[in-house]
Amino acid sequence: MSFLNSLLDNTFIPLYAIVVLLSLWRYPRYYDTPLRFLPILIMYTFLNELFAVLIRDNDEISLILKEIYYNNNWVIFNIYNIVFFVYFYFVYYFYISGKRQRDFIKVGALAFLFISVANMFFQSFATQPQLTAYITGAIVLLYCIFFYWKHLKEQYGDWFLTRDLLSWLSLGMVIFFLGYVPIKIARYYMETEIPWVRSVHLILIILMYGCFAFGFIRMRRRKLQVE
């Protein structure tokens, strides 16, 4: 298991870098769509993970002054989660044509932001995972993906388009969040982490960003924003 964890640990960071390069390579194909900020988000993800590893592995680097929290990197992940979810709510809002679905996304986004603020009063934003906010964000995002796939079915007769970047992004996020939300809940309540849990977490990351990579490679330019 230690060999597997080591292999996975040395795979997911380079994979982020590869996806960043692919997103820049294909940028001319989506620069004028709601996905135009995607390379920035992926670069943010890449740098965020690098910084988190540095904080975790080096006592000299810390965002919190209290010694007990020197290796705690939750604050950067909590900020990142808000940015990630809100960005994709924005994307799906513009790619989905149904008024009811769009209204749901607006209400879901506002609910997520409200719960994110309320969660800070029950869990430390600087030192603890914002569990309720994360679960809410993931559920709203999964509904957005379902609405998008439903939109594709209605418009193109298929739930998944192999040359559509957002189809691949959606698949990757469905795989990740359906697998990771139970892990996140279990981690919060477990006193000690089971070794294989981290392996599963890293595999889910690799699968998600593998889907992202395939999406950039396979994508073709088309106007995806609804009229």
CYANA upper distance limits for C-alpha pairs under 8 A (distance plus 0.5 A):
  1 MET  CA      5 ASN  CA      6.66
  1 MET  CA    195 PRO  CA      7.97
  1 MET  CA    196 TRP  CA      7.66
  2 SER  CA      6 SER  CA      6.58
  3 PHE  CA      7 LEU  CA      6.62
  4 LEU  CA      8 LEU  CA      6.59
  4 LEU  CA    199 SER  CA      7.71
  5 ASN  CA      9 ASP  CA      6.38
  5 ASN  CA    198 ARG  CA      7.98
  5 ASN  CA    199 SER  CA      6.19
  6 SER  CA     10 ASN  CA      6.76
  7 LEU  CA     11 THR  CA      6.81
  8 LEU  CA     12 PHE  CA      6.82
  8 LEU  CA    199 SER  CA      7.63
  8 LEU  CA    202 LEU  CA      6.75
  8 LEU  CA    203 ILE  CA      7.71
  9 ASP  CA     13 ILE  CA      7.87
  9 ASP  CA    202 LEU  CA      7.85
 10 ASN  CA     14 PRO  CA      7.74
 11 THR  CA     15 LEU  CA      6.70
 11 THR  CA    206 ILE  CA      8.31
 12 PHE  CA     16 TYR  CA      6.88
 12 PHE  CA    202 LEU  CA      7.54
 12 PHE  CA    205 ILE  CA      7.49
 12 PHE  CA    206 ILE  CA      6.33
 13 ILE  CA     17 ALA  CA      7.16
 13 ILE  CA     46 PHE  CA      7.46
 13 ILE  CA     49 GLU  CA      7.84
 13 ILE  CA     50 LEU  CA      7.98
 14 PRO  CA     18 ILE  CA      6.78
 15 LEU  CA     19 VAL  CA      6.71
 15 LEU  CA    206 ILE  CA      7.83
 15 LEU  CA    209 TYR  CA      7.55
 15 LEU  CA    210 GLY  CA      8.27
 16 TYR  CA     20 VAL  CA      6.71
 16 TYR  CA     42 ILE  CA      7.78
 16 TYR  CA     43 MET  CA      8.42
 16 TYR  CA     45 THR  CA      8.12
 16 TYR  CA     46 PHE  CA      6.03
 16 TYR  CA    209 TYR  CA      7.57
 17 ALA  CA     21 LEU  CA      6.92
 17 ALA  CA     43 MET  CA      8.31
 17 ALA  CA     46 PHE  CA      7.09
 18 ILE  CA     22 LEU  CA      6.73
 18 ILE  CA    213 ALA  CA      8.26
 19 VAL  CA     23 SER  CA      6.49
 19 VAL  CA     42 ILE  CA      7.97
 19 VAL  CA    209 TYR  CA      7.60
 19 VAL  CA    212 PHE  CA      7.48
 19 VAL  CA    213 ALA  CA      6.02
 20 VAL  CA     24 LEU  CA      6.91
 20 VAL  CA     39 PRO  CA      6.67
 20 VAL  CA     42 ILE  CA      6.44
 20 VAL  CA     43 MET  CA      6.47
 20 VAL  CA     46 PHE  CA      8.49
 21 LEU  CA     25 TRP  CA      6.61
 22 LEU  CA     26 ARG  CA      6.69
 22 LEU  CA    213 ALA  CA      7.32
 22 LEU  CA    216 PHE  CA      6.63
 22 LEU  CA    217 ILE  CA      7.85
 23 SER  CA     27 TYR  CA      6.39
 23 SER  CA     38 LEU  CA      7.98
 23 SER  CA     39 PRO  CA      6.04
 23 SER  CA    216 PHE  CA      6.88
 24 LEU  CA     39 PRO  CA      6.93
 26 ARG  CA     30 TYR  CA      7.86
 26 ARG  CA    216 PHE  CA      6.88
 26 ARG  CA    217 ILE  CA      8.39
 27 TYR  CA     31 TYR  CA      6.02
 27 TYR  CA     36 ARG  CA      7.99
 29 ARG  CA    220 ARG  CA      7.42
 29 ARG  CA    221 ARG  CA      5.42
 29 ARG  CA    222 ARG  CA      8.36
 30 TYR  CA     35 LEU  CA      6.96
 30 TYR  CA     36 ARG  CA      6.54
 30 TYR  CA    221 ARG  CA      7.18
 31 TYR  CA     35 LEU  CA      7.68
 31 TYR  CA     36 ARG  CA      5.15
 32 ASP  CA     36 ARG  CA      6.76
 33 THR  CA    223 LYS  CA      7.98
 33 THR  CA    224 LEU  CA      7.75
 33 THR  CA    225 GLN  CA      7.13
 34 PRO  CA     90 PHE  CA      8.35
 34 PRO  CA     91 VAL  CA      6.06
 34 PRO  CA     94 PHE  CA      7.48
 34 PRO  CA    225 GLN  CA      7.74
 35 LEU  CA     91 VAL  CA      7.00
 37 PHE  CA     41 LEU  CA      7.07
 38 LEU  CA     42 ILE  CA      6.70
 39 PRO  CA     43 MET  CA      6.49
 40 ILE  CA     44 TYR  CA      6.51
 41 LEU  CA     45 THR  CA      6.64
 41 LEU  CA     84 PHE  CA      7.89
 42 ILE  CA     46 PHE  CA      6.68
 43 MET  CA     47 LEU  CA      6.69
 44 TYR  CA     48 ASN  CA      6.32
 45 THR  CA     49 GLU  CA      6.65
 45 THR  CA     80 TYR  CA      8.26
 46 PHE  CA     50 LEU  CA      6.87
 47 LEU  CA     51 PHE  CA      6.59
 48 ASN  CA     52 ALA  CA      6.56
 48 ASN  CA     76 ILE  CA      7.62
 48 ASN  CA     77 PHE  CA      8.19
 48 ASN  CA     80 TYR  CA      8.35
 49 GLU  CA     53 VAL  CA      6.70
 50 LEU  CA     54 LEU  CA      6.85
 51 PHE  CA     55 ILE  CA      6.75
 52 ALA  CA     56 ARG  CA      6.56
 52 ALA  CA     73 ASN  CA      6.25
 52 ALA  CA     76 ILE  CA      8.01
 53 VAL  CA     57 ASP  CA      6.53
 54 LEU  CA     58 ASN  CA      6.28
 54 LEU  CA     61 ILE  CA      7.55
 55 ILE  CA     59 ASP  CA      7.56
 55 ILE  CA     61 ILE  CA      5.84
 55 ILE  CA     62 SER  CA      6.32
 55 ILE  CA     70 TYR  CA      8.09
 55 ILE  CA     71 ASN  CA      6.01
 55 ILE  CA     72 ASN  CA      7.57
 55 ILE  CA     73 ASN  CA      6.85
 56 ARG  CA     71 ASN  CA      5.12
 56 ARG  CA     72 ASN  CA      7.06
 56 ARG  CA     73 ASN  CA      7.26
 57 ASP  CA     71 ASN  CA      7.54
 58 ASN  CA     71 ASN  CA      7.64
 59 ASP  CA     70 TYR  CA      6.41
 59 ASP  CA     71 ASN  CA      6.79
 60 GLU  CA     70 TYR  CA      8.44
 61 ILE  CA     70 TYR  CA      7.83
 61 ILE  CA     71 ASN  CA      8.39
 62 SER  CA     69 TYR  CA      8.42
 62 SER  CA     70 TYR  CA      5.63
 62 SER  CA     71 ASN  CA      7.01
 62 SER  CA     72 ASN  CA      8.03
 63 LEU  CA     70 TYR  CA      7.87
 63 LEU  CA     72 ASN  CA      8.47
 63 LEU  CA     73 ASN  CA      8.06
 64 ILE  CA     69 TYR  CA      6.77
 64 ILE  CA     70 TYR  CA      6.76
 64 ILE  CA     72 ASN  CA      8.29
 64 ILE  CA    126 ALA  CA      8.39
 65 LEU  CA     69 TYR  CA      7.97
 65 LEU  CA     70 TYR  CA      7.60
 66 LYS  CA     70 TYR  CA      7.20
 69 TYR  CA    127 THR  CA      7.73
 72 ASN  CA    127 THR  CA      6.82
 73 ASN  CA     77 PHE  CA      7.46
 73 ASN  CA    127 THR  CA      7.76
 74 TRP  CA     78 ASN  CA      6.48
 74 TRP  CA    125 PHE  CA      8.07
 74 TRP  CA    126 ALA  CA      6.69
 74 TRP  CA    127 THR  CA      5.94
 74 TRP  CA    128 GLN  CA      6.37
 74 TRP  CA    129 PRO  CA      6.55
 75 VAL  CA     79 ILE  CA      6.79
 75 VAL  CA    125 PHE  CA      6.57
 75 VAL  CA    126 ALA  CA      4.92
 75 VAL  CA    127 THR  CA      6.70
 75 VAL  CA    128 GLN  CA      8.09
 76 ILE  CA     80 TYR  CA      6.56
 77 PHE  CA     81 ASN  CA      6.52
 78 ASN  CA     82 ILE  CA      7.16
 78 ASN  CA    125 PHE  CA      7.41
 78 ASN  CA    129 PRO  CA      7.17
 78 ASN  CA    130 GLN  CA      7.17
 79 ILE  CA     83 VAL  CA      7.05
 80 TYR  CA     84 PHE  CA      6.52
 81 ASN  CA     85 PHE  CA      6.60
 81 ASN  CA    134 TYR  CA      7.78
 82 ILE  CA     86 VAL  CA      6.58
 82 ILE  CA    113 LEU  CA      8.36
 82 ILE  CA    116 SER  CA      8.39
 83 VAL  CA     87 TYR  CA      6.50
 84 PHE  CA     88 PHE  CA      6.97
 85 PHE  CA     89 TYR  CA      6.69
 85 PHE  CA    137 GLY  CA      6.67
 85 PHE  CA    138 ALA  CA      8.13
 85 PHE  CA    141 LEU  CA      7.49
 86 VAL  CA     90 PHE  CA      6.77
 86 VAL  CA    109 ALA  CA      7.32
 87 TYR  CA     91 VAL  CA      6.88
 88 PHE  CA     92 TYR  CA      6.59
 88 PHE  CA    141 LEU  CA      7.93
 89 TYR  CA     93 TYR  CA      6.50
 89 TYR  CA    105 ILE  CA      7.10
 89 TYR  CA    109 ALA  CA      7.22
 89 TYR  CA    141 LEU  CA      7.32
 89 TYR  CA    144 CYS  CA      7.71
 90 PHE  CA     94 PHE  CA      7.17
 91 VAL  CA     95 TYR  CA      6.97
 92 TYR  CA     96 ILE  CA      6.52
 92 TYR  CA    144 CYS  CA      6.75
 92 TYR  CA    145 ILE  CA      7.98
 92 TYR  CA    148 TYR  CA      7.39
 93 TYR  CA    102 ARG  CA      6.19
 93 TYR  CA    105 ILE  CA      6.98
 93 TYR  CA    106 LYS  CA      8.40
 94 PHE  CA    225 GLN  CA      6.39
 94 PHE  CA    226 VAL  CA      7.00
 95 TYR  CA    148 TYR  CA      7.60
 95 TYR  CA    224 LEU  CA      6.80
 95 TYR  CA    225 GLN  CA      5.47
 95 TYR  CA    226 VAL  CA      6.07
 96 ILE  CA    101 GLN  CA      7.82
 96 ILE  CA    102 ARG  CA      7.33
 96 ILE  CA    147 PHE  CA      7.57
 96 ILE  CA    148 TYR  CA      6.37
 96 ILE  CA    151 HIS  CA      6.85
 96 ILE  CA    225 GLN  CA      8.41
 96 ILE  CA    226 VAL  CA      7.07
 97 SER  CA    101 GLN  CA      8.26
 97 SER  CA    102 ARG  CA      7.79
 97 SER  CA    151 HIS  CA      7.81
 97 SER  CA    226 VAL  CA      6.37
 97 SER  CA    227 GLU  CA      8.24
 98 GLY  CA    102 ARG  CA      6.62
 99 LYS  CA    103 ASP  CA      6.54
100 ARG  CA    104 PHE  CA      6.74
101 GLN  CA    105 ILE  CA      6.83
101 GLN  CA    144 CYS  CA      8.48
101 GLN  CA    147 PHE  CA      7.22
102 ARG  CA    106 LYS  CA      6.85
103 ASP  CA    107 VAL  CA      6.69
104 PHE  CA    108 GLY  CA      6.29
105 ILE  CA    109 ALA  CA      6.40
105 ILE  CA    140 VAL  CA      7.86
105 ILE  CA    144 CYS  CA      7.29
106 LYS  CA    110 LEU  CA      6.75
107 VAL  CA    111 ALA  CA      6.55
108 GLY  CA    112 PHE  CA      6.57
108 GLY  CA    140 VAL  CA      6.31
109 ALA  CA    113 LEU  CA      6.77
109 ALA  CA    137 GLY  CA      8.38
109 ALA  CA    140 VAL  CA      7.95
110 LEU  CA    114 PHE  CA      6.57
111 ALA  CA    115 ILE  CA      6.55
112 PHE  CA    116 SER  CA      6.49
112 PHE  CA    133 ALA  CA      6.83
112 PHE  CA    136 THR  CA      6.49
112 PHE  CA    137 GLY  CA      6.17
112 PHE  CA    140 VAL  CA      8.44
113 LEU  CA    117 VAL  CA      6.84
113 LEU  CA    133 ALA  CA      8.50
114 PHE  CA    118 ALA  CA      6.68
115 ILE  CA    119 ASN  CA      6.22
115 ILE  CA    132 THR  CA      7.85
115 ILE  CA    133 ALA  CA      6.05
115 ILE  CA    136 THR  CA      8.34
116 SER  CA    120 MET  CA      7.26
116 SER  CA    130 GLN  CA      7.92
116 SER  CA    132 THR  CA      8.33
116 SER  CA    133 ALA  CA      5.41
117 VAL  CA    121 PHE  CA      8.09
118 ALA  CA    122 PHE  CA      7.89
119 ASN  CA    123 GLN  CA      6.56
119 ASN  CA    130 GLN  CA      6.88
119 ASN  CA    132 THR  CA      7.29
119 ASN  CA    133 ALA  CA      7.00
120 MET  CA    124 SER  CA      6.31
120 MET  CA    125 PHE  CA      5.99
120 MET  CA    130 GLN  CA      7.94
123 GLN  CA    128 GLN  CA      6.65
123 GLN  CA    129 PRO  CA      8.03
123 GLN  CA    130 GLN  CA      7.05
124 SER  CA    128 GLN  CA      5.79
124 SER  CA    129 PRO  CA      8.37
124 SER  CA    130 GLN  CA      8.40
125 PHE  CA    129 PRO  CA      7.61
125 PHE  CA    130 GLN  CA      7.26
130 GLN  CA    134 TYR  CA      6.58
131 LEU  CA    135 ILE  CA      6.70
131 LEU  CA    184 LYS  CA      8.14
131 LEU  CA    185 ILE  CA      7.76
131 LEU  CA    188 TYR  CA      8.31
132 THR  CA    136 THR  CA      6.66
133 ALA  CA    137 GLY  CA      6.54
134 TYR  CA    138 ALA  CA      6.62
135 ILE  CA    139 ILE  CA      6.66
135 ILE  CA    181 VAL  CA      7.21
136 THR  CA    140 VAL  CA      6.74
137 GLY  CA    141 LEU  CA      6.64
138 ALA  CA    142 LEU  CA      6.64
138 ALA  CA    177 PHE  CA      7.02
138 ALA  CA    181 VAL  CA      8.22
139 ILE  CA    143 TYR  CA      6.85
140 VAL  CA    144 CYS  CA      6.80
141 LEU  CA    145 ILE  CA      6.79
142 LEU  CA    146 PHE  CA      6.73
142 LEU  CA    174 VAL  CA      7.13
143 TYR  CA    147 PHE  CA      6.68
144 CYS  CA    148 TYR  CA      6.70
145 ILE  CA    149 TRP  CA      6.70
145 ILE  CA    170 SER  CA      6.47
145 ILE  CA    174 VAL  CA      8.32
146 PHE  CA    150 LYS  CA      6.60
147 PHE  CA    151 HIS  CA      6.58
148 TYR  CA    152 LEU  CA      6.81
149 TRP  CA    153 LYS  CA      6.75
149 TRP  CA    159 TRP  CA      5.43
149 TRP  CA    160 PHE  CA      7.12
149 TRP  CA    167 SER  CA      8.09
150 LYS  CA    154 GLU  CA      6.79
150 LYS  CA    159 TRP  CA      6.86
151 HIS  CA    155 GLN  CA      6.59
151 HIS  CA    159 TRP  CA      8.45
152 LEU  CA    156 TYR  CA      5.94
152 LEU  CA    157 GLY  CA      7.25
152 LEU  CA    158 ASP  CA      6.56
152 LEU  CA    159 TRP  CA      6.00
152 LEU  CA    160 PHE  CA      7.58
152 LEU  CA    161 LEU  CA      8.42
153 LYS  CA    157 GLY  CA      4.91
153 LYS  CA    158 ASP  CA      4.88
153 LYS  CA    159 TRP  CA      5.20
153 LYS  CA    160 PHE  CA      8.32
154 GLU  CA    158 ASP  CA      8.15
160 PHE  CA    164 ASP  CA      8.46
160 PHE  CA    167 SER  CA      6.28
161 LEU  CA    167 SER  CA      6.61
162 THR  CA    167 SER  CA      7.66
162 THR  CA    168 TRP  CA      7.93
162 THR  CA    215 GLY  CA      8.30
162 THR  CA    218 ARG  CA      7.47
162 THR  CA    219 MET  CA      8.00
163 ARG  CA    215 GLY  CA      7.78
163 ARG  CA    218 ARG  CA      5.79
163 ARG  CA    219 MET  CA      4.87
163 ARG  CA    220 ARG  CA      6.09
164 ASP  CA    168 TRP  CA      7.38
164 ASP  CA    215 GLY  CA      7.41
164 ASP  CA    218 ARG  CA      8.05
164 ASP  CA    219 MET  CA      5.72
164 ASP  CA    220 ARG  CA      7.13
165 LEU  CA    169 LEU  CA      6.81
165 LEU  CA    212 PHE  CA      8.30
165 LEU  CA    215 GLY  CA      5.16
165 LEU  CA    216 PHE  CA      6.66
165 LEU  CA    218 ARG  CA      8.01
165 LEU  CA    219 MET  CA      5.69
165 LEU  CA    220 ARG  CA      8.27
166 LEU  CA    170 SER  CA      6.37
166 LEU  CA    215 GLY  CA      7.96
167 SER  CA    171 LEU  CA      6.71
167 SER  CA    215 GLY  CA      8.12
168 TRP  CA    172 GLY  CA      6.68
168 TRP  CA    211 CYS  CA      6.04
168 TRP  CA    212 PHE  CA      6.48
168 TRP  CA    214 PHE  CA      7.60
168 TRP  CA    215 GLY  CA      5.46
169 LEU  CA    173 MET  CA      6.78
169 LEU  CA    208 MET  CA      8.25
169 LEU  CA    211 CYS  CA      6.93
169 LEU  CA    212 PHE  CA      5.79
169 LEU  CA    215 GLY  CA      7.26
170 SER  CA    174 VAL  CA      6.61
171 LEU  CA    175 ILE  CA      6.76
171 LEU  CA    208 MET  CA      8.09
171 LEU  CA    211 CYS  CA      7.42
172 GLY  CA    176 PHE  CA      6.72
172 GLY  CA    207 LEU  CA      7.07
172 GLY  CA    208 MET  CA      4.39
172 GLY  CA    209 TYR  CA      7.17
172 GLY  CA    210 GLY  CA      8.06
172 GLY  CA    211 CYS  CA      5.62
172 GLY  CA    212 PHE  CA      7.07
173 MET  CA    177 PHE  CA      6.42
173 MET  CA    208 MET  CA      6.46
174 VAL  CA    178 LEU  CA      6.36
175 ILE  CA    179 GLY  CA      6.73
175 ILE  CA    204 LEU  CA      7.45
175 ILE  CA    207 LEU  CA      7.92
175 ILE  CA    208 MET  CA      7.09
176 PHE  CA    180 TYR  CA      6.25
176 PHE  CA    204 LEU  CA      5.66
176 PHE  CA    205 ILE  CA      6.99
176 PHE  CA    207 LEU  CA      7.93
176 PHE  CA    208 MET  CA      6.38
177 PHE  CA    181 VAL  CA      6.07
178 LEU  CA    182 PRO  CA      8.01
179 GLY  CA    183 ILE  CA      7.51
179 GLY  CA    201 HIS  CA      8.48
179 GLY  CA    204 LEU  CA      7.47
180 TYR  CA    184 LYS  CA      6.54
180 TYR  CA    201 HIS  CA      7.00
180 TYR  CA    204 LEU  CA      7.80
181 VAL  CA    185 ILE  CA      6.78
182 PRO  CA    186 ALA  CA      6.61
183 ILE  CA    187 ARG  CA      6.48
183 ILE  CA    197 VAL  CA      7.67
183 ILE  CA    201 HIS  CA      8.11
184 LYS  CA    188 TYR  CA      6.76
185 ILE  CA    189 TYR  CA      7.20
186 ALA  CA    190 MET  CA      6.41
187 ARG  CA    191 GLU  CA      8.45
187 ARG  CA    193 GLU  CA      7.08
193 GLU  CA    197 VAL  CA      7.55
194 ILE  CA    198 ARG  CA      8.27
195 PRO  CA    199 SER  CA      7.78
196 TRP  CA    200 VAL  CA      6.81
197 VAL  CA    201 HIS  CA      6.74
198 ARG  CA    202 LEU  CA      6.69
199 SER  CA    203 ILE  CA      6.65
200 VAL  CA    204 LEU  CA      6.67
201 HIS  CA    205 ILE  CA      6.93
202 LEU  CA    206 ILE  CA      6.71
203 ILE  CA    207 LEU  CA      6.60
204 LEU  CA    208 MET  CA      6.60
205 ILE  CA    209 TYR  CA      6.68
206 ILE  CA    210 GLY  CA      6.22
207 LEU  CA    211 CYS  CA      6.72
208 MET  CA    212 PHE  CA      6.92
209 TYR  CA    213 ALA  CA      6.57
210 GLY  CA    214 PHE  CA      6.76
211 CYS  CA    215 GLY  CA      6.58
212 PHE  CA    216 PHE  CA      6.93
213 ALA  CA    217 ILE  CA      6.79
214 PHE  CA    218 ARG  CA      6.39
215 GLY  CA    219 MET  CA      6.10
